[in-house]
Amino acid sequence: MPHSDYNFWTAIVIPIATLVAGWLGKAFHFRTREKQNKEENEALAIANTLRNDLMASLAEYQAKLIQSNDHIQKLEERMDEKEQQYRREMAQKQEEIALLKTEIQIYRNEVSERDRQISDLRSRLAKLEEQINPQ
C-alpha cells in the first residue's frame, strides 16, 4: 500500500467506517431497547391487568365478608332477643310455680285444719254417743 493510500485510509475511510459502525450499533441498540421497552410495557400491562383483577376480587370478597358479618350480627341480635324472651318466660313460669306451691300449701293447711276439725268433731260425737248410749 503506497503512502498516500495509507493516509486516505487513516484520514477518511477508517473514521467514516467507525462512524457508520457506531451509527449501526446505536440503531441496533435503539431497536433492541425499543423491543425490550415494548416487552416490558406488555409485561407491565399484563401485571396491571392481573393486579386490577385481584383488586376487584378482593373488593368482592370484602363486600361478601361485610355482608356475612352483618348477617352474623343480625343473627346474634335475634339470638339475644330470643334468650331474653326465654329468660322472661322462665322467670314468669317460676313465679307461677311459686304461686301454685303457695296455693297448694294453703290448701294443705286448710285440709289439715279440716282434718283436725273433723277429728275433733268425731271425738265429740263419740263422747256424745257415749253419753247418750252408755254401755
Disulfide bonds with the S-S distance in Angstrom:
none
